[in-house]
């Protein structure tokens, strides 16, 4: 996550500690007694391999996500809540009567386990004060903390005037179709937080623009020429590998240039002989498409090497030169495209050139652009479309989502910041991210936890974990949040 924004908590508007010291200690003692039960329920959820699969009757996202919803419903019912199931996409449970004033949005689906684990990914392993397993931090552990927070409030502060709703989805990792479907028929509470990011609070999420561009030309027999190039295949990831077939050149003559461009670009370059020419390989560093500056784009690195070759005048050569002009290696802010904008709250616009394939007769590419508050149709979309069309490319916007921003001055944000400061002793601040959380597009939504500053939970990686103390602390803070927003 790219933490750009750094807005301090406004103590002048905090209103002091509103729950009282006695209740705070009661909450902490309650969670101390319930920790063992929390860990048991987390283990039950982690044991479900809730990776999206083929849709089945009554299981729109496959068997695993549906099973996770079933297990979570059993936990909620045991904790004393009535559960509603919406087409096995989302389940909800309410604390209190009437329309809820607060929503807590978590997801129970997970990414595939991948490789490199030191323990079984789908069996919760407790070691060194941590619980290891896929989903422990993203987002099953936080979901358990939220469920137990609802129960704690029910026991410790039963006379709230307004209600709270927990909303558990099952397709966040694959596009949040679950919540999109739920929202078509159900009103969201006026204040919503998701414990699916970082503390203190993520209140600003950049927008997203995904253009696709293409070009076509007649096949040429001229030599030397680029006969093919294969780069990334996912727009929202920095390509860590790329390869290009160049006909009419030999591998040995390419090796000095490979060394030169490896040094210039930071991507390893190799050349291997093939029939009629050479296969060039680039190996960079992958990264999330929301943070292209943290990776090394193998695709643009390889294009820069190809642009240095004395190639024949043909369609693929002209395409390589144009791509290098529009996407010079290392330009992750769209300066060459003419769309570089930034602002103090959300930072810079970023461009990830994630997908490219060149054949003998054309090319296809995709971008993932993250939009700050300063971006507009006039200074971004229109300029981008003009740049591509002037270069002779066809271009279309395949997807666009606006910036999501819940101002720090709101009572909700100020309340969460105060709770965070009181329980952690750390300064509360609002953060901005190039990524998009589960509340993106939900009015009044913010991300609150569960990753603490300085803790790398290995999200989406091997040995994902959540610290037991941090899990319990999150439960305590969620309890406070419910009381503060629903009293």
Rosetta blueprint (number, residue, H / E / L):
1 X L
2 X L
3 X L
4 X L
5 X L
6 X L
7 X E
8 X E
9 X L
10 X L
11 X H
12 X H
13 X H
14 X L
15 X L
16 X L
17 X L
18 X L
19 X L
20 X L
21 X H
22 X H
23 X H
24 X H
25 X H
26 X H
27 X H
28 X H
29 X H
30 X H
31 X H
32 X H
33 X H
34 X H
35 X H
36 X H
37 X H
38 X H
39 X H
40 X H
41 X H
42 X H
43 X H
44 X H
45 X H
46 X H
47 X L
48 X L
49 X L
50 X L
51 X L
52 X L
53 X L
54 X L
55 X L
56 X E
57 X L
58 X L
59 X E
60 X L
61 X L
62 X L
63 X H
64 X H
65 X H
66 X H
67 X H
68 X H
69 X H
70 X H
71 X H
72 X H
73 X H
74 X H
75 X H
76 X H
77 X H
78 X H
79 X L
80 X L
81 X L
82 X L
83 X E
84 X E
85 X E
86 X E
87 X L
88 X L
89 X L
90 X E
91 X E
92 X E
93 X E
94 X E
95 X E
96 X L
97 X L
98 X L
99 X L
100 X E
101 X E
102 X E
103 X E
104 X E
105 X E
106 X E
107 X E
108 X L
109 X L
110 X L
111 X L
112 X L
113 X L
114 X L
115 X L
116 X L
117 X L
118 X L
119 X L
120 X L
121 X L
122 X L
123 X L
124 X L
125 X E
126 X E
127 X E
128 X L
129 X L
130 X E
131 X E
132 X E
133 X L
134 X L
135 X L
136 X L
137 X L
138 X L
139 X L
140 X H
141 X H
142 X H
143 X H
144 X H
145 X H
146 X H
147 X H
148 X H
149 X H
150 X H
151 X H
152 X H
153 X H
154 X H
155 X H
156 X H
157 X L
158 X L
159 X L
160 X L
161 X L
162 X L
163 X E
164 X E
165 X E
166 X E
167 X E
168 X E
169 X E
170 X L
171 X L
172 X H
173 X H
174 X H
175 X L
176 X L
177 X H
178 X H
179 X H
180 X H
181 X H
182 X H
183 X H
184 X H
185 X H
186 X L
187 X L
188 X L
189 X L
190 X L
191 X E
192 X E
193 X E
194 X E
195 X L
196 X L
197 X E
198 X E
199 X L
200 X L
201 X E
202 X E
203 X E
204 X E
205 X E
206 X L
207 X E
208 X E
209 X E
210 X E
211 X E
212 X E
213 X E
214 X E
215 X E
216 X E
217 X L
218 X L
219 X L
220 X L
221 X L
222 X L
223 X L
224 X L
225 X E
226 X E
227 X E
228 X E
229 X E
230 X E
231 X E
232 X E
233 X E
234 X L
235 X L
236 X L
237 X E
238 X L
239 X L
240 X L
241 X E
242 X E
243 X E
244 X E
245 X E
246 X E
247 X E
248 X L
249 X L
250 X L
251 X H
252 X H
253 X H
254 X H
255 X H
256 X H
257 X H
258 X H
259 X H
260 X H
261 X H
262 X H
263 X H
264 X H
265 X H
266 X L
267 X L
268 X E
269 X E
270 X E
271 X E
272 X E
273 X E
274 X E
275 X L
276 X L
277 X E
278 X E
279 X E
280 X E
281 X E
282 X E
283 X E
284 X L
285 X E
286 X L
287 X L
288 X E
289 X H
290 X H
291 X H
292 X H
293 X H
294 X H
295 X L
296 X E
297 X L
298 X H
299 X H
300 X H
301 X H
302 X H
303 X H
304 X H
305 X H
306 X H
307 X H
308 X L
309 X L
310 X L
311 X L
312 X L
313 X L
314 X L
315 X H
316 X H
317 X H
318 X H
319 X H
320 X H
321 X H
322 X H
323 X H
324 X H
325 X H
326 X H
327 X L
328 X L
329 X L
330 X L
331 X L
332 X L
333 X L
334 X L
335 X L
336 X L
337 X L
338 X L
339 X L
340 X L
341 X L
342 X E
343 X E
344 X L
345 X L
346 X L
347 X E
348 X E
349 X L
350 X E
351 X E
352 X E
353 X E
354 X E
355 X E
356 X E
357 X E
358 X E
359 X L
360 X L
361 X L
362 X E
363 X E
364 X E
365 X E
366 X E
367 X E
368 X E
369 X E
370 X E
371 X E
372 X L
373 X L
374 X L
375 X L
376 X L
377 X H
378 X H
379 X H
380 X H
381 X H
382 X H
383 X H
384 X H
385 X H
386 X H
387 X H
388 X H
389 X H
390 X H
391 X L
392 X L
393 X L
394 X E
395 X E
396 X E
397 X E
398 X E
399 X E
400 X E
401 X E
402 X L
403 X L
404 X E
405 X E
406 X L
407 X L
408 X L
409 X L
410 X L
411 X H
412 X H
413 X H
414 X H
415 X H
416 X H
417 X H
418 X H
419 X H
420 X H
421 X H
422 X H
423 X H
424 X H
425 X L
426 X L
427 X L
428 X L
429 X E
430 X E
431 X E
432 X E
433 X E
434 X L
435 X L
436 X L
437 X L
438 X L
439 X L
440 X L
441 X L
442 X L
443 X L
444 X L
445 X E
446 X E
447 X E
448 X L
449 X L
450 X E
451 X E
452 X L
453 X L
454 X L
455 X L
456 X L
457 X L
458 X L
459 X L
460 X L
461 X L
462 X L
463 X L
464 X L
465 X E
466 X E
467 X E
468 X H
469 X H
470 X H
471 X H
472 X H
473 X H
474 X H
475 X H
476 X H
477 X H
478 X H
479 X H
480 X H
481 X H
482 X H
483 X H
484 X H
485 X H
486 X H
487 X L
